[in-house]
Amino acid sequence: MEEGPESRLRRPSLAAFFAKVQRGGMGSGSMMGRPSLTINPKGQVIHLRTKQAAQPRLPGGEVVTVAAADDPRRALARWMPAPGNPYFARATANWVWAQLYR
């Protein structure tokens, strides 16, 4: 991914993958409870400069189109380990080397 002013504009696009996630109250079933997560179809991230809703965009620049009721995180999760993703293997290799040479 190239650096510069345009690369900073993509950050809201990555946040848009998580805009529909809504945290609810504590659920039952365990002593401490678990927060419930739901998908809010109207959830969105508004870009501070353009005042437009940010579209989910992968780090490589590709815009992801997701239906209103769908969870955009699924598209991000499918892309992460995909063979066409140049970032995942590199980040994983860096993590492994960091664990070996602490």
C-alpha positions, 0 to 999 in steps of 0.5 A: 500500500502506498503512503501519502495523503490518499493512504490516510483516507483509507483508514475509515474504510477499514473501520467500516468493516466493524461499523455494523457491529453493535454491542449489547448487554450481558447475556446469561449462561455464565457467571460473568456473562458475555456481551452480546454482539449483533449486526446493526444494518444501519451502522456506518463510519462517517469520514470526518473530512468528506462527511460521507459514509465510508465503504469497506475497503481492503488494505490493497484498495479494493472496495467490498460490497456487502448487502445491508443485512450481511456482516462485512467482517466475513469478507475481511475474514475471507480475504485475510488468509487468501493466497492473493493477500500479500500482507498476511504471509509477511505479517505471520512470518514477522510474528514467528521470527519475533517469537523466536528471537525475543 
